[in-house]
């Protein structure tokens, strides 16, 4: 119940907002969103993305938070208990399992990339002077091909995550996010100001915000829809778990809008921090890890105050990664602690160790490493398989069924009582959850499956 040790409440709405924003803001906000926006039609893509966040993301966020607060338990037990109260099958508990398993798989490779970020923060503090494109690429590829160094960095990142989660809700999660999230915004703001003064800010503004509706193909529209959903950290158990620590007097819809606004602001600010530098030094604005680990270090090696700016940038990434990783570890810890009564520190250490060990496979599967030649369907590496399974299957399917559960299997009155909002607002939200959200999520899921499985098979 809410008063038990493992489900102590957030001490304030501010702490909850910081935790939820921290869960939502991750590495993808910093490197994936700006690139997708620029390539997808700039301002046209951004407008669509923000619209989808409001119409799809926020209603889903409200639904997941409300389930968590009503259940006051881990995701598995929350889904089981609510289903039982509503006279539904306990098999709905599988939705809770999908979130916990998905989060565990994600943190196993997310922690590895977090380790890369920590390693590059140290490299940045030493300076990237003299790096050209070839040398920068070689530096990164040599690092990830090393069988030992990335594992050490991965262990350090996981140890930080375990250390925070082991201390509990108020003693660990809350203290961490109320320091780290303001720090993230300050660092990001400093980088935006620096880029504005020294970089090609006008070109970056055009790349990100100048509407190009001709670039909005069907795929790009679905990309905007998918990003709006995944960027809010939905259907991984994290938001439901955080919701279970939420006091009854907190307004969930208002909180969800605040979380979504902060998450989107970070993504947009990241673009304004990165792309003026990219364009000023004639670098390739191509996205993904390559931009962060191979392209930007070239600029950091040439620019004024490059050591300071480079270190700040990787510190920003580290903070974003840590606040997300603690939310990925928490659902599993919450469940095991709840079911077994084991000491939280032991549970966290065990789950963290298992995730670390699973993550080492992702490291060994990098090009040039011990398992670098091991490939699966479509030439995917071990990390690619984990990423595909979680982001393209577990999360969208879980989210779709969660919306179906809330919209069709939980009583309307129960949801009205939980949300306590005016009738008109509730009717709009309820309509979106019942009809729009499941269809939209299914469209993203179907598009992913077609692009990655069906189309290649037809082409072959």
C-alpha positions in Angstrom: 0.0 0.0 0.0 1.0 3.7 -0.3 2.3 3.8 3.3 4.7 0.8 2.9 8.5 1.5 2.8 8.9 0.4 -0.8 6.2 2.7 -2.0 6.8 5.8 0.0 5.5 8.9 -1.7 7.3 11.7 -3.4 7.8 14.5 -0.9 6.5 17.2 -3.4 5.0 17.7 -6.8 8.3 19.3 -7.8 10.3 16.2 -7.0 7.9 14.0 -9.0 8.0 16.4 -12.0 11.8 16.4 -11.9 11.8 12.6 -11.7 9.3 12.1 -14.6 11.1 14.7 -16.8 14.4 12.9 -16.0 12.9 9.6 -17.0 11.6 11.2 -20.3 14.7 13.2 -21.1 17.4 10.8 -22.3 20.2 10.5 -24.9 17.6 10.4 -27.7 16.4 14.0 -26.9 20.0 15.3 -27.3 21.0 13.6 -30.5 18.0 11.9 -32.2 15.3 14.5 -32.1 17.2 17.5 -33.5 18.5 15.4 -36.4 15.0 13.9 -37.1 13.5 17.4 -37.0 16.0 18.9 -39.4 15.9 16.1 -41.9 12.1 15.7 -41.6 11.1 19.2 -42.7 12.3 21.5 -40.0 9.5 23.6 -38.6 6.9 21.4 -40.3 8.2 18.4 -38.4 8.4 20.3 -35.1 4.8 21.5 -35.4 3.6 17.9 -36.1 5.8 16.5 -33.3 4.4 19.0 -30.7 0.8 18.3 -32.0 1.4 14.6 -31.6 2.9 15.1 -28.1 -0.3 17.0 -27.1 -2.8 14.6 -28.7 -1.1 11.2 -28.3 1.8 11.6 -25.8 0.0 13.5 -23.0 -3.1 11.3 -22.9 -1.0 8.2 -22.8 1.1 9.8 -20.0 -2.0 10.7 -18.0 -3.4 7.1 -18.4 -0.2 5.4 -17.3 0.3 7.8 -14.3 -3.3 7.3 -13.2 -2.9 3.5 -13.3 0.2 3.7 -11.2 -1.4 6.0 -8.6 -4.5 3.9 -8.4 -2.6 0.7 -8.0 0.1 2.0 -5.5 2.2 -1.1 -6.4 4.8 -2.2 -8.9 3.5 -2.4 -12.6 2.8 -6.1 -12.5 0.8 -6.0 -9.2 -0.9 -2.7 -10.2 -2.2 -4.2 -13.5 -3.4 -7.4 -11.7 -5.1 -5.5 -8.8 -6.9 -3.0 -11.1 -8.0 -5.8 -13.4 -9.3 -7.8 -10.5 -11.2 -4.7 -9.1 -12.8 -4.2 -12.5 -13.8 -7.8 -12.8 -11.3 -8.4 -15.6 -8.7 -11.2 -16.3 -5.5 -11.2 -14.2 -3.7 -11.8 -17.5 -3.7 -8.0 -17.8 -0.8 -8.3 -15.4 1.3 -9.3 -18.4 1.3 -5.6 -19.4 3.2 -4.9 -16.2 5.6 -7.6 -17.0 6.2 -6.3 -20.5 7.2 -2.9 -19.1 9.6 -4.4 -16.5 11.2 -6.8 -19.0 11.5 -4.1 -21.6 13.0 -1.6 -19.1 15.5 -4.3 -18.0 16.6 -5.0 -21.6 16.9 -1.3 -22.4 19.0 -0.5 -19.4 21.4 -3.3 -20.2 22.5 -1.5 -23.4 21.6 2.0 -22.4 24.1 1.7 -19.5 26.8 0.7 -22.0 26.2 3.9 -24.1 26.1 5.8 -20.8 29.6 4.4 -20.1 30.8 5.6 -23.5 29.5 9.1 -22.5 31.4 8.9 -19.2 34.6 7.8 -21.0 34.2 10.7 -23.5 33.6 13.2 -20.7 37.1 12.2 -19.5 38.5 12.4 -23.0 36.9 15.9 -23.5 38.5 17.1 -20.3 41.9 16.2 -21.8 41.0 17.9 -25.1 40.3 16.8 -28.6 43.0 19.0 -30.2 44.2 17.9 -33.6 41.4 15.5 -34.4 40.3 15.3 -38.0 37.4 13.2 -39.3 39.5 10.1 -39.9 41.3 10.3 -36.5 38.0 11.0 -34.6 36.3 8.0 -36.3 39.3 5.8 -35.6 39.4 6.9 -31.9 35.8 5.9 -31.3 35.9 2.6 -33.3 39.1 1.6 -31.5 37.4 2.4 -28.1 34.3 0.4 -28.7 36.3 -2.5 -30.2 38.4 -2.7 -26.9 37.2 -5.7 -24.9 38.0 -4.1 -21.5 37.7 -0.3 -21.5 34.0 0.0 -22.5 33.2 -2.7 -19.9 34.9 -0.6 -17.2 33.0 2.5 -18.2 29.7 0.5 -18.4 30.3 -0.8 -14.9 31.0 2.7 -13.6 27.7 4.0 -15.1 25.7 1.1 -13.7 27.3 1.5 -10.3 26.1 5.2 -10.2 22.6 4.1 -11.2 22.5 1.3 -8.6 23.9 3.6 -5.9 21.0 6.1 -6.5 18.2 3.5 -6.8 19.4 1.6 -3.8 18.8 4.6 -1.5 15.1 4.5 -2.1 12.5 7.0 -3.4 13.1 10.1 -1.3 16.7 9.2 -0.2 17.9 8.3 -3.7 15.7 9.0 -6.7 14.4 12.2 -5.4 17.6 13.7 -4.2 19.4 12.8 -7.4 16.8 14.2 -9.8 16.2 17.5 -7.9 19.9 18.2 -8.3 20.6 16.6 -11.7 17.6 18.0 -13.7 18.2 21.7 -12.8 21.9 21.0 -13.6 20.9 19.6 -17.0 18.9 22.7 -17.9 21.7 25.0 -16.7 24.3 23.2 -18.8 22.0 23.1 -21.8 21.3 26.8 -21.5 25.0 27.6 -21.3 25.7 25.5 -24.4 22.8 27.2 -26.3 24.3 30.7 -25.4 27.8 29.6 -26.4 26.5 28.2 -29.8 24.5 31.3 -30.4 27.5 33.5 -29.9 30.2 31.5 -31.7 28.3 29.2 -34.1 26.0 29.5 -37.2 22.9 30.1 -35.1 20.8 31.4 -38.1 21.6 28.3 -40.2 20.7 26.1 -37.2 17.4 27.9 -36.7 16.5 27.4 -40.4 17.5 23.7 -40.2 15.3 23.1 -37.2 12.4 25.5 -37.6 12.0 26.7 -41.2 8.9 24.8 -42.3 9.5 22.5 -45.3 6.1 20.8 -45.9 7.4 19.1 -49.0 9.8 17.0 -46.9 6.8 15.7 -44.9 6.4 12.3 -46.5 4.3 9.6 -44.9 7.4 8.1 -43.2 8.4 11.4 -41.7 4.9 12.0 -40.3 5.0 8.5 -38.7 8.6 9.4 -37.4 7.1 12.5 -35.7 4.3 10.4 -34.2 6.7 7.7 -33.0 9.1 10.2 -31.5 6.3 12.0 -29.7 5.4 8.7 -28.0 8.8 7.2 -27.3 10.4 10.4 -26.1 8.0 10.5 -23.0 9.3 7.2 -21.7 5.9 5.5 -22.0 5.1 1.7 -21.6 8.4 0.8 -19.9 7.0 0.6 -16.4 8.9 3.7 -15.3 6.0 6.1 -15.5 3.6 3.7 -13.9 6.1 3.1 -11.0 6.7 6.8 -10.5 2.9 7.2 -10.6 2.6 4.7 -7.7 4.6 7.1 -5.5 2.3 10.0 -6.4 0.2 11.7 -3.7 -3.6 11.8 -4.3 -3.7 15.6 -4.2 -1.4 16.0 -7.3 -3.2 17.0 -10.5 -2.1 14.3 -13.0 -3.2 16.1 -16.3 -1.5 19.3 -15.4 1.6 17.4 -14.3 1.6 15.4 -17.6 1.5 18.7 -19.6 4.4 20.1 -17.6 6.4 16.9 -18.1 5.7 16.9 -21.9 6.6 20.6 -22.2 9.9 20.2 -20.4 10.8 17.1 -22.4 10.1 18.9 -25.7 11.9 22.0 -24.6 15.1 20.0 -23.9 14.9 18.3 -27.3 14.6 21.7 -29.1 17.3 23.4 -27.0 19.6 20.5 -27.7 19.2 21.2 -31.4 20.1 24.9 -30.8 23.1 23.8 -28.8 24.5 21.3 -31.3 23.7 22.5 -34.8 25.3 26.0 -34.7 28.5 24.2 -33.9 28.0 21.5 -36.6 27.4 24.1 -39.3 30.1 26.5 -38.1 32.7 23.8 -38.6 31.3 22.4 -41.8 30.5 19.1 -40.2 27.9 16.5 -41.3 24.6 17.0 -39.5 23.9 13.3 -39.8 22.4 12.0 -36.5 22.9 9.2 -34.1 25.9 8.2 -32.1 28.2 9.2 -34.9 27.3 12.9 -34.5 28.1 12.7 -30.7 31.1 10.5 -30.6 32.8 11.0 -34.0 31.6 14.4 -35.4 31.3 16.9 -32.5 34.8 16.0 -31.0 36.3 17.4 -34.2 34.7 20.8 -33.5 35.5 20.7 -29.8 39.2 20.3 -30.7 39.1 23.4 -32.9 36.8 25.9 -31.1 37.7 28.5 -28.4 37.2 27.0 -24.9 36.8 23.6 -26.6 37.9 21.7 -23.5 35.3 23.4 -21.4 32.5 23.2 -24.0 33.3 19.5 -24.8 33.3 18.5 -21.1 30.1 20.4 -20.5 28.4 18.7 -23.5 29.3 15.2 -22.3 28.4 16.1 -18.8 25.0 17.1 -20.2 24.7 13.7 -21.9 25.7 11.9 -18.7 23.1 13.6 -16.6 20.4 12.8 -19.2 21.5 9.2 -19.3 21.6 8.8 -15.5 18.1 10.3 -14.9 16.7 7.9 -17.5 18.7 4.9 -16.3 17.4 5.2 -12.7 13.8 5.1 -14.0 14.6 2.0 -16.0 16.0 0.1 -13.0 13.3 1.2 -10.6 10.3 -0.9 -11.9 12.2 -4.2 -11.6 13.5 -3.3 -8.2 10.0 -2.2 -7.0 8.5 -5.5 -8.1 11.1 -7.8 -6.6 11.2 -5.9 -3.3 7.4 -6.0 -3.2 7.2 -9.7 -3.9 10.1 -11.0 -1.8 10.5 -8.4 1.0 14.2 -8.5 0.4 16.4 -5.5 1.4 16.2 -2.8 -1.3 20.0 -2.5 -1.5 20.4 -6.2 -2.2 17.6 -6.3 -4.8 19.1 -3.2 -6.6 22.6 -4.7 -6.6 21.4 -8.1 -8.0 19.2 -6.5 -10.8 22.0 -4.0 -11.6 24.6 -6.8 -11.8 22.3 -8.9 -14.1 21.7 -5.9 -16.4 25.4 -5.2 -16.4 26.2 -8.7 -17.4 23.6 -8.6 -20.2 25.1 -5.3 -21.3 28.6 -6.8 -21.7 27.2 -8.9 -24.6 26.2 -5.6 -26.3 29.8 -4.4 -25.8 31.4 -7.5 -27.1 29.0 -7.4 -30.1 30.4 -4.0 -31.3 32.4 -3.9 -34.6 35.9 -5.3 -34.1 35.1 -6.7 -30.6 35.0 -10.3 -29.5 31.4 -11.0 -30.8 31.5 -8.3 -33.5 31.0 -10.9 -36.3 27.8 -12.2 -34.7 24.8 -10.9 -36.6 21.1 -11.7 -36.6 18.1 -11.1 -38.9 18.9 -8.3 -41.3 22.5 -8.1 -40.2 21.6 -6.7 -36.7 24.2 -6.7 -33.9 23.4 -7.9 -30.4 22.6 -4.3 -29.4 20.5 -3.7 -32.5 18.4 -6.8 -31.6 17.8 -5.5 -28.0 16.9 -2.0 -29.3 14.6 -3.4 -32.0 12.8 -5.8 -29.6 12.2 -3.1 -27.0 11.6 0.1 -29.0 9.8 -1.5 -32.0 7.8 -4.3 -30.4 7.5 -4.4 -26.6 6.9 -0.6 -26.0 4.4 0.1 -28.8 2.4 -3.2 -28.3 2.4 -2.6 -24.5 1.3 1.0 -24.9 -1.5 0.1 -27.3 -2.9 -2.5 -25.0 -2.5 -0.1 -22.0 -4.7 2.4 -23.8 -7.2 -0.3 -24.7 -7.3 -1.4 -21.1 -7.8 2.1 -19.7 -10.3 3.1 -22.4 -12.4 -0.1 -22.6 -11.8 -2.3 -19.5 -11.6 0.2 -16.7 -14.9 1.9 -15.7 -15.4 5.5 -16.8 -16.4 6.5 -13.3 -13.2 5.1 -11.8 -11.1 7.1 -14.3 -13.1 10.2 -13.6 -12.6 9.8 -9.8 -8.9 9.2 -10.3 -8.3 12.2 -12.5 -10.8 14.6 -10.9 -11.0 17.0 -13.9 -13.9 18.8 -15.4 -16.3 16.8 -17.5 -15.5 18.4 -20.8 -11.7 17.9 -20.4 -12.3 14.3 -19.3 -14.5 13.6 -22.4 -11.8 14.8 -24.7 -9.1 12.8 -22.9 -11.3 9.7 -22.8 -12.1 9.9 -26.5 -8.4 10.2 -27.4 -7.5 7.2 -25.2 -10.3 5.0 -26.5 -10.1 5.8 -30.2 -7.1 8.0 -31.3 -4.2 6.7 -29.2 -4.5 3.0 -29.9 -5.0 3.5 -33.7 -2.0 6.0 -33.8 0.2 3.6 -31.9 -0.8 0.7 -34.1 0.0 2.8 -37.2 3.6 3.4 -35.9 4.0 -0.3 -35.0 2.6 -1.5 -38.3 4.9 0.9 -40.2 8.0 -0.3 -38.3 7.2 -3.9 -38.9 6.6 -3.2 -42.6 9.8 -1.2 -43.1 12.0 -3.6 -41.2 10.6 -7.1 -41.9 7.9 -7.2 -44.6 9.5 -4.8 -47.2 13.0 -6.5 -47.0 11.3 -9.9 -47.4 9.4 -8.7 -50.5 12.5 -7.1 -51.9 14.4 -10.3 -51.4 
